[in-house]
Amino acid sequence: MVKVALFVRLEAKPGKEKEVESFLMSGLPIVNEEPATTAWFGIRLGPSTFGIFDAFPDEAGRQAHLSGKVAAALMAKAGELFSEPPSIENVDVLAAKLPGEQA
């Protein structure tokens, strides 16, 4: 079961929306290799607002993800793609339904 998560809000620079979309889509194969990343979503919240929501069984899994390849790529591309630094929030998961799990 997932206990902790991250919510990352990303605001694309004008004209960089497609590049942000492609960047998020390219992250999926990388997080598929992270055993402690139970769920990962690249999302679009509006015309230029994007996000990442990912969930983990514990704090160790969250920290492993934060020190992983997607986080490094996000920070490396931040100045190029985003109008402001990514807003990364640690959140607690109160309830979840995932494939293969029973409540």
ZALOGU-125022 format. One line per 3 residues: number of its first residue (from 1); their letters; for each residue y, x, z of N, C-alpha, C. Coordinates in Angstrom, 1 decimal, always signed. Example, Ala and Ser with C-alpha at 12.3 -4.5 7.8 and 13.67 -1.06 7.14 Angstrom:
REM ZALOGU-125022
1 = as = -5.7:+13.2:+7.8:-4.5:+12.3:+7.8:-3.3:+13.2:+7.8  -2.2:+12.8:+7.1:-1.1:+13.7:+7.1:+0.0:+12.9:+7.9
//
This chain:
REM ZALOGU-125022
1 = mvk = -1.2:+0.8:+0.0:+0.0:+0.0:+0.0:+1.3:+0.9:+0.0  +2.3:+0.4:-0.6:+3.5:+1.2:-0.7:+4.4:+0.8:+0.6  +5.0:+1.8:+1.1:+5.8:+1.7:+2.3:+7.3:+2.1:+2.1
4 = val = +7.5:+3.0:+1.2:+8.9:+3.5:+0.9:+9.1:+3.6:-0.6  +10.4:+3.6:-0.9:+10.8:+3.6:-2.3:+12.1:+4.3:-2.5  +12.5:+4.4:-3.8:+13.8:+4.9:-4.2:+14.4:+3.9:-5.2
7 = fvr = +15.7:+3.7:-5.0:+16.4:+2.9:-6.0:+17.5:+3.8:-6.5  +17.5:+4.1:-7.8:+18.5:+5.1:-8.4:+19.3:+4.3:-9.4  +20.6:+4.2:-9.2:+21.6:+3.5:-10.1:+22.2:+4.6:-11.0
10 = lea = +22.2:+4.3:-12.3:+22.7:+5.2:-13.3:+23.7:+4.5:-14.2  +24.9:+5.1:-14.3:+25.9:+4.5:-15.2:+26.1:+5.4:-16.4  +25.8:+4.9:-17.6:+25.8:+5.8:-18.8:+27.3:+6.0:-19.2
13 = kpg = +27.5:+7.2:-19.7:+28.8:+7.5:-20.3:+28.9:+6.6:-21.6  +30.2:+6.2:-22.0:+30.3:+5.4:-23.2:+29.7:+6.1:-24.4  +28.9:+5.3:-25.1:+28.2:+5.9:-26.3:+26.9:+6.6:-26.0
16 = kek = +26.5:+6.7:-24.7:+25.3:+7.4:-24.3:+24.2:+6.4:-23.9  +24.4:+5.1:-24.1:+23.4:+4.2:-23.6:+22.0:+4.3:-24.2  +21.9:+4.6:-25.5:+20.6:+4.8:-26.1:+19.9:+6.0:-25.6
19 = eve = +20.7:+7.0:-25.4:+20.1:+8.3:-24.9:+19.6:+8.1:-23.5  +20.3:+7.3:-22.6:+19.8:+7.1:-21.3:+18.5:+6.3:-21.4  +18.5:+5.3:-22.3:+17.3:+4.5:-22.4:+16.1:+5.3:-22.9
22 = sfl = +16.3:+6.2:-23.8:+15.3:+7.1:-24.2:+14.8:+8.1:-23.1  +15.8:+8.6:-22.4:+15.5:+9.4:-21.2:+14.6:+8.7:-20.2  +14.9:+7.5:-19.9:+14.1:+6.8:-19.0:+12.7:+6.5:-19.5
25 = msg = +12.6:+6.2:-20.8:+11.3:+6.0:-21.4:+10.4:+7.3:-21.4  +11.1:+8.4:-21.6:+10.4:+9.7:-21.6:+9.9:+10.1:-20.2  +10.4:+9.5:-19.1:+9.9:+9.8:-17.8:+8.6:+9.2:-17.4
28 = lpi = +8.2:+8.2:-18.1:+6.9:+7.5:-17.8:+5.7:+8.4:-17.8  +5.5:+9.2:-18.9:+4.3:+10.1:-18.9:+4.3:+11.1:-17.8  +5.5:+11.5:-17.4:+5.6:+12.5:-16.3:+5.2:+11.9:-15.0
31 = vne = +5.7:+10.7:-14.7:+5.4:+10.1:-13.4:+3.9:+9.6:-13.3  +3.4:+9.4:-14.5:+1.9:+9.0:-14.5:+1.1:+10.1:-14.0  +1.6:+11.3:-14.0:+0.8:+12.5:-13.5:+1.1:+12.7:-12.0
34 = epa = +1.9:+11.9:-11.3:+2.2:+12.0:-9.9:+1.3:+11.1:-9.1  +0.3:+11.6:-8.4:-0.6:+10.7:-7.7:+0.0:+9.8:-6.7  +1.1:+10.3:-6.0:+1.7:+9.5:-5.0:+2.8:+8.6:-5.4
37 = tta = +3.1:+8.5:-6.7:+4.0:+7.6:-7.3:+3.2:+6.3:-7.7  +3.2:+5.4:-6.8:+2.4:+4.2:-6.9:+2.9:+3.2:-8.0  +4.3:+3.1:-8.0:+4.9:+2.2:-9.0:+6.2:+2.9:-9.4
40 = wfg = +6.5:+2.8:-10.7:+7.7:+3.4:-11.3:+8.3:+2.5:-12.4  +9.6:+2.2:-12.3:+10.2:+1.3:-13.3:+11.5:+2.0:-13.7  +11.7:+2.1:-15.0:+13.0:+2.4:-15.6:+13.6:+1.1:-16.1
43 = irl = +14.8:+0.8:-15.6:+15.3:-0.6:-15.8:+16.7:-0.5:-16.4  +17.1:-1.6:-17.0:+18.5:-1.8:-17.5:+19.1:-2.9:-16.7  +20.2:-2.7:-16.1:+20.9:-3.7:-15.2:+22.0:-4.4:-16.0
46 = gps = +22.5:-3.7:-17.0:+23.7:-4.2:-17.8:+23.8:-3.4:-19.0  +24.9:-3.6:-19.8:+25.1:-2.9:-21.0:+25.1:-1.3:-20.9  +25.7:-0.8:-19.8:+25.7:+0.6:-19.6:+25.2:+1.0:-18.2
49 = tfg = +24.6:+0.1:-17.5:+24.1:+0.4:-16.2:+22.5:+0.3:-16.2  +21.9:+1.4:-15.8:+20.5:+1.6:-15.7:+20.0:+1.9:-14.3  +18.7:+1.9:-14.2:+18.2:+2.3:-12.8:+16.8:+2.7:-12.9
52 = ifd = +16.3:+3.3:-11.8:+14.9:+3.6:-11.6:+14.6:+3.0:-10.2  +13.4:+2.4:-10.2:+12.9:+1.9:-8.9:+11.5:+2.5:-8.9  +11.1:+3.2:-7.8:+9.8:+3.7:-7.7:+9.4:+3.6:-6.3
55 = afp = +8.1:+3.4:-6.1:+7.5:+3.2:-4.7:+6.4:+4.2:-4.4  +6.2:+4.4:-3.1:+5.3:+5.4:-2.6:+4.6:+5.0:-1.4  +3.4:+5.5:-1.1:+2.7:+5.1:+0.1:+3.3:+5.6:+1.4
58 = dea = +4.0:+6.7:+1.3:+4.6:+7.4:+2.5:+5.7:+8.3:+2.1  +6.4:+8.8:+3.1:+7.5:+9.7:+2.9:+7.1:+11.0:+2.2  +5.9:+11.5:+2.4:+5.5:+12.7:+1.7:+5.4:+12.5:+0.2
61 = grq = +5.0:+11.3:-0.2:+4.9:+11.0:-1.7:+6.3:+10.8:-2.2  +7.2:+10.3:-1.5:+8.6:+10.1:-1.9:+9.2:+11.5:-2.1  +9.0:+12.4:-1.1:+9.6:+13.7:-1.2:+9.0:+14.5:-2.4
64 = ahl = +7.7:+14.4:-2.6:+7.1:+15.0:-3.7:+7.7:+14.6:-5.0  +8.0:+13.3:-5.2:+8.6:+12.8:-6.4:+10.0:+13.4:-6.5  +10.8:+13.4:-5.4:+12.2:+13.9:-5.5:+12.2:+15.4:-5.8
67 = sgk = +11.2:+16.1:-5.6:+11.1:+17.5:-5.9:+10.4:+17.8:-7.2  +10.0:+16.7:-8.0:+9.2:+16.8:-9.2:+10.0:+16.9:-10.4  +9.3:+16.8:-11.6:+9.9:+17.1:-12.9:+10.9:+16.0:-13.3
70 = vaa = +10.7:+14.7:-13.0:+11.6:+13.7:-13.4:+13.0:+13.9:-12.7  +12.9:+14.1:-11.4:+14.1:+14.3:-10.6:+14.9:+15.5:-11.1  +14.2:+16.6:-11.5:+14.9:+17.8:-12.0:+15.5:+17.5:-13.3
73 = alm = +14.8:+16.8:-14.2:+15.4:+16.4:-15.5:+16.6:+15.5:-15.3  +16.5:+14.6:-14.4:+17.6:+13.7:-14.1:+18.9:+14.4:-13.7  +18.7:+15.4:-12.9:+19.9:+16.2:-12.4:+20.4:+17.1:-13.5
76 = aka = +19.5:+17.6:-14.3:+19.9:+18.5:-15.4:+20.7:+17.7:-16.5  +20.4:+16.5:-16.7:+21.1:+15.7:-17.7:+22.2:+14.9:-17.2  +22.4:+14.9:-15.8:+23.5:+14.0:-15.2:+24.8:+14.2:-15.8
79 = gel = +25.3:+15.4:-16.0:+26.6:+15.6:-16.5:+26.8:+15.2:-18.0  +25.7:+15.3:-18.7:+25.7:+14.9:-20.1:+25.7:+13.4:-20.4  +24.8:+12.7:-19.6:+24.5:+11.3:-19.8:+25.3:+10.3:-19.0
82 = fse = +25.7:+10.7:-17.8:+26.2:+9.7:-16.8:+27.7:+9.9:-16.5  +28.4:+8.8:-16.3:+29.8:+8.8:-16.0:+30.1:+9.1:-14.6  +29.1:+9.1:-13.7:+29.2:+9.4:-12.3:+27.8:+9.9:-11.9
85 = pps = +27.7:+10.7:-10.8:+26.4:+11.2:-10.3:+25.5:+10.1:-10.0  +24.2:+10.2:-10.3:+23.2:+9.2:-9.9:+23.3:+8.8:-8.5  +23.3:+7.5:-8.2:+23.3:+7.0:-6.8:+21.8:+6.9:-6.4
88 = ien = +21.3:+7.7:-5.5:+19.9:+7.7:-5.1:+19.8:+7.1:-3.7  +19.2:+6.0:-3.5:+19.0:+5.4:-2.2:+17.6:+5.3:-1.8  +17.3:+5.8:-0.5:+16.0:+5.6:+0.1:+15.9:+4.2:+0.6
91 = vdv = +14.8:+3.5:+0.3:+14.6:+2.2:+0.7:+13.2:+2.0:+1.3  +13.1:+1.0:+2.2:+11.8:+0.7:+2.8:+11.3:-0.5:+2.1  +10.0:-0.5:+1.8:+9.4:-1.7:+1.2:+8.8:-2.6:+2.3
94 = laa = +9.3:-3.8:+2.3:+8.9:-4.8:+3.3:+7.7:-5.6:+2.8  +7.6:-5.8:+1.5:+6.4:-6.6:+1.0:+6.3:-6.2:-0.5  +5.0:-6.2:-1.0:+4.8:-5.7:-2.3:+3.5:-6.4:-2.8
97 = klp = +3.4:-6.6:-4.1:+2.2:-7.0:-4.8:+2.0:-6.1:-6.0  +0.9:-5.4:-5.9:+0.5:-4.4:-7.0:-0.8:-4.8:-7.5  -1.1:-4.4:-8.8:-2.4:-4.7:-9.4:-3.5:-4.1:-8.5
100 = geq = -4.5:-4.9:-8.3:-5.7:-4.4:-7.6:-5.6:-4.4:-6.1  -4.5:-4.9:-5.6:-4.3:-5.0:-4.1:-4.3:-6.4:-3.7  -4.9:-6.7:-2.5:-4.8:-8.0:-1.9:-3.9:-7.9:-0.7
103 = a = -3.2:-8.9:-0.4:-2.2:-9.0:+0.7:-3.0:-9.1:+2.0
//
